[in-house]
Amino acid sequence: MELYIETRTKNQAYIIDVQGEVDLYSSPTMREYILKTLRQQHPPLLIIELSRVNYMDSSGIATLVEGLQLANEYHIKFRLVGLSPIVLEVFQLARLERVFAIFKTEEEALKDD
């Protein structure tokens, strides 16, 4: 399955909607969107919407870790939304569910300051 990515804004947040499989071949595309948004837009909040991601391997996780690190450097809030049970399990196996701010819904991620 291909990877589809769209960027949109809501309030002052930038939201990157990701759909499909995030793996070794597609994660560089997601990385490009995340890093470009952080470096060029400097939003106060960046939300990665993952509810339509049905598979993520370690390269996808590494991309999100890199995004989180850059967001921290720029003092940008970095949040993940809508992780499926399969994707959440990958985060839990890597013990990263405590490192990331993970929310069930976009509304929760937008209002939690």
Backbone as CSV, one residue per row, in Angstrom:
resi,resn,N_x,N_y,N_z,CA_x,CA_y,CA_z,C_x,C_y,C_z
1,MET,0.838,-1.191,0.000,0.000,0.000,0.000,0.879,1.249,0.000
2,GLU,0.497,2.207,-0.794,1.256,3.437,-0.877,1.039,4.307,0.345
3,LEU,1.919,5.295,0.475,1.815,6.256,1.555,1.247,7.557,0.997
4,TYR,0.243,8.082,1.660,-0.357,9.363,1.289,-0.195,10.313,2.463
5,ILE,0.254,11.524,2.169,0.472,12.513,3.223,-0.115,13.847,2.782
6,GLU,-0.844,14.466,3.691,-1.382,15.808,3.470,-1.080,16.647,4.701
7,THR,-0.841,17.921,4.460,-0.615,18.849,5.560,-1.739,19.869,5.568
8,ARG,-2.225,20.165,6.765,-3.272,21.173,6.904,-3.056,21.921,8.205
9,THR,-3.767,23.011,8.360,-3.675,23.767,9.604,-5.040,23.809,10.277
10,LYS,-5.006,23.904,11.591,-6.234,24.050,12.390,-5.837,24.865,13.612
11,ASN,-6.531,25.965,13.819,-6.114,26.938,14.829,-4.688,27.354,14.469
12,GLN,-3.746,27.205,15.358,-2.355,27.528,15.023,-1.507,26.272,14.833
13,ALA,-2.146,25.145,14.854,-1.421,23.875,14.731,-1.281,23.464,13.267
14,TYR,-0.166,22.825,12.978,0.003,22.163,11.687,-0.278,20.686,11.924
15,ILE,-1.047,20.095,11.027,-1.409,18.687,11.163,-0.943,17.964,9.913
16,ILE,-0.183,16.906,10.114,0.267,16.074,9.006,-0.538,14.782,9.063
17,ASP,-1.408,14.608,8.065,-2.226,13.396,7.973,-1.454,12.345,7.186
18,VAL,-1.259,11.186,7.793,-0.510,10.104,7.159,-1.462,8.934,6.952
19,GLN,-1.406,8.344,5.759,-2.261,7.200,5.455,-1.455,6.157,4.704
20,GLY,-1.600,4.895,5.124,-0.937,3.797,4.436,0.073,3.102,5.334
21,GLU,1.143,2.632,4.719,2.187,1.908,5.446,3.444,2.766,5.524
22,VAL,3.988,2.852,6.726,5.229,3.596,6.930,6.333,2.569,7.160
23,ASP,7.167,2.402,6.141,8.237,1.404,6.228,9.538,1.989,5.690
24,LEU,10.517,1.136,5.500,11.841,1.568,5.050,11.768,2.379,3.767
25,TYR,10.850,2.046,2.887,10.756,2.713,1.591,9.952,4.008,1.648
26,SER,8.936,4.065,2.503,8.073,5.243,2.536,8.416,6.233,3.646
27,SER,9.150,5.794,4.664,9.437,6.694,5.782,10.234,7.941,5.373
28,PRO,11.123,7.895,4.352,11.795,9.135,3.951,10.818,10.222,3.487
29,THR,9.694,9.829,2.909,8.684,10.806,2.487,8.055,11.460,3.710
30,MET,7.696,10.658,4.699,7.122,11.206,5.928,8.151,12.102,6.623
31,ARG,9.388,11.672,6.630,10.466,12.453,7.248,10.572,13.829,6.596
32,GLU,10.525,13.857,5.277,10.617,15.115,4.547,9.493,16.072,4.951
33,TYR,8.269,15.579,5.029,7.131,16.418,5.427,7.313,16.958,6.840
34,ILE,7.695,16.089,7.763,7.823,16.501,9.166,8.938,17.532,9.322
35,LEU,10.121,17.227,8.804,11.257,18.129,9.000,11.052,19.454,8.280
36,LYS,10.484,19.414,7.080,10.229,20.643,6.334,9.233,21.528,7.089
37,THR,8.189,20.931,7.619,7.199,21.706,8.380,7.826,22.335,9.613
38,LEU,8.630,21.573,10.330,9.268,22.103,11.541,10.248,23.224,11.204
39,ARG,11.062,23.012,10.187,12.109,23.985,9.849,11.573,25.237,9.175
40,GLN,10.561,25.083,8.328,10.087,26.229,7.554,8.903,26.947,8.180
41,GLN,8.015,26.237,8.822,6.790,26.844,9.341,6.894,27.258,10.810
42,HIS,7.688,26.526,11.593,7.822,26.771,13.033,6.468,26.909,13.735
43,PRO,5.570,25.927,13.544,4.261,26.033,14.213,4.432,25.852,15.722
44,PRO,3.548,26.416,16.523,3.642,26.179,17.967,3.322,24.726,18.325
45,LEU,2.553,24.061,17.444,2.136,22.678,17.675,2.123,21.927,16.350
46,LEU,2.754,20.763,16.342,2.711,19.880,15.176,2.072,18.569,15.601
47,ILE,1.000,18.203,14.897,0.292,16.950,15.176,0.501,16.011,13.998
48,ILE,0.902,14.785,14.299,1.022,13.747,13.283,-0.187,12.837,13.448
49,GLU,-1.078,12.849,12.477,-2.331,12.087,12.528,-2.085,10.721,11.888
50,LEU,-2.135,9.678,12.699,-1.748,8.335,12.258,-2.897,7.330,12.252
51,SER,-4.126,7.789,12.370,-5.243,6.840,12.487,-5.440,5.985,11.234
52,ARG,-4.925,6.441,10.093,-5.074,5.659,8.864,-3.772,4.969,8.458
53,VAL,-2.867,4.833,9.429,-1.636,4.072,9.199,-1.881,2.655,9.692
54,ASN,-1.756,1.688,8.790,-2.039,0.303,9.173,-0.772,-0.513,9.420
55,TYR,0.389,0.094,9.208,1.650,-0.605,9.468,2.754,0.429,9.633
56,MET,3.613,0.216,10.632,4.785,1.065,10.807,5.921,0.206,11.326
57,ASP,7.063,0.297,10.660,8.224,-0.448,11.135,9.178,0.493,11.865
58,SER,10.348,-0.013,12.209,11.296,0.764,13.010,11.786,2.014,12.289
59,SER,11.812,2.008,10.967,12.246,3.214,10.257,11.218,4.339,10.424
60,GLY,9.946,3.981,10.483,8.911,4.980,10.748,9.029,5.540,12.155
61,ILE,9.298,4.664,13.109,9.505,5.093,14.497,10.705,6.030,14.571
62,ALA,11.805,5.655,13.901,13.012,6.488,13.898,12.729,7.869,13.318
63,THR,11.909,7.927,12.291,11.530,9.204,11.683,10.776,10.070,12.685
64,LEU,9.858,9.472,13.430,9.098,10.223,14.428,9.996,10.675,15.582
65,VAL,10.950,9.841,15.975,11.906,10.229,17.022,12.725,11.434,16.558
66,GLU,13.188,11.394,15.315,13.945,12.517,14.765,13.087,13.790,14.741
67,GLY,11.828,13.654,14.351,10.921,14.792,14.355,10.722,15.361,15.748
68,LEU,10.551,14.483,16.719,10.390,14.909,18.112,11.626,15.657,18.598
69,GLN,12.809,15.152,18.273,14.043,15.809,18.695,14.161,17.209,18.097
70,LEU,13.851,17.335,16.810,13.920,18.642,16.164,12.858,19.586,16.741
71,ALA,11.666,19.072,16.975,10.607,19.885,17.581,11.050,20.406,18.946
72,ASN,11.694,19.552,19.726,12.190,19.979,21.041,13.233,21.084,20.906
73,GLU,14.116,20.973,19.914,15.120,22.012,19.674,14.463,23.352,19.371
74,TYR,13.381,23.319,18.608,12.670,24.535,18.206,11.578,24.944,19.196
75,HIS,11.437,24.203,20.286,10.402,24.453,21.298,8.999,24.390,20.689
76,ILE,8.791,23.372,19.858,7.508,23.120,19.219,6.890,21.879,19.866
77,LYS,5.625,21.969,20.224,4.930,20.800,20.779,4.710,19.792,19.642
78,PHE,5.014,18.535,19.915,4.960,17.468,18.912,4.053,16.379,19.461
79,ARG,2.942,16.124,18.779,1.962,15.164,19.291,1.568,14.157,18.226
80,LEU,1.306,12.949,18.679,0.833,11.881,17.803,-0.623,11.605,18.131
81,VAL,-1.400,11.336,17.091,-2.838,11.122,17.272,-3.282,9.870,16.529
82,GLY,-4.183,9.124,17.164,-4.914,8.058,16.495,-4.118,6.806,16.175
83,LEU,-3.198,6.432,17.042,-2.419,5.222,16.768,-3.316,3.991,16.839
84,SER,-3.271,3.179,15.799,-4.014,1.922,15.806,-3.371,0.988,16.831
85,PRO,-4.092,-0.033,17.278,-3.497,-0.974,18.238,-2.184,-1.576,17.732
86,ILE,-2.095,-1.847,16.446,-0.878,-2.448,15.880,0.291,-1.474,15.961
87,VAL,0.046,-0.219,15.604,1.118,0.787,15.647,1.478,1.111,17.098
88,LEU,0.486,1.219,17.962,0.749,1.486,19.374,1.610,0.384,19.980
89,GLU,1.374,-0.842,19.570,2.164,-1.966,20.075,3.647,-1.805,19.726
90,VAL,3.928,-1.301,18.541,5.320,-1.059,18.144,5.946,-0.026,19.079
91,PHE,5.203,1.035,19.401,5.699,2.046,20.328,5.931,1.454,21.708
92,GLN,5.025,0.604,22.144,5.155,-0.005,23.468,6.341,-0.964,23.530
93,LEU,6.550,-1.716,22.464,7.703,-2.629,22.433,9.015,-1.862,22.519
94,ALA,9.044,-0.683,21.899,10.240,0.154,21.931,10.272,1.049,23.180
95,ARG,9.250,0.922,24.011,9.103,1.725,25.228,9.079,3.232,24.928
96,LEU,8.422,3.591,23.845,8.358,4.990,23.437,7.002,5.640,23.710
97,GLU,6.052,4.877,24.227,4.739,5.469,24.488,4.817,6.521,25.584
98,ARG,5.893,6.498,26.388,6.066,7.512,27.433,6.891,8.703,26.942
99,VAL,7.588,8.521,25.847,8.439,9.575,25.291,7.602,10.562,24.476
100,PHE,6.624,10.039,23.754,5.775,10.849,22.890,4.494,11.251,23.610
101,ALA,3.960,12.399,23.234,2.626,12.805,23.679,1.654,12.167,22.692
102,ILE,0.942,11.150,23.152,0.038,10.378,22.290,-1.402,10.626,22.727
103,PHE,-2.247,10.966,21.753,-3.649,11.278,22.025,-4.537,10.407,21.143
104,LYS,-5.739,10.140,21.639,-6.682,9.334,20.861,-7.313,10.139,19.736
105,THR,-7.615,11.412,20.013,-8.287,12.229,19.000,-7.532,13.524,18.762
106,GLU,-7.775,14.077,17.605,-7.185,15.359,17.239,-7.656,16.464,18.187
107,GLU,-8.920,16.424,18.577,-9.469,17.430,19.464,-8.731,17.433,20.807
108,GLU,-8.437,16.246,21.340,-7.698,16.152,22.592,-6.300,16.747,22.447
109,ALA,-5.651,16.433,21.333,-4.283,16.925,21.092,-4.274,18.441,20.937
110,LEU,-5.318,18.995,20.349,-5.378,20.445,20.145,-5.635,21.207,21.441
111,LYS,-6.408,20.629,22.339,-6.783,21.395,23.531,-5.878,21.139,24.731
112,ASP,-5.061,20.119,24.690,-4.204,19.798,25.849,-2.955,20.663,25.820
113,ASP,-2.945,21.689,26.616,-1.745,22.532,26.743,-1.292,22.461,28.153
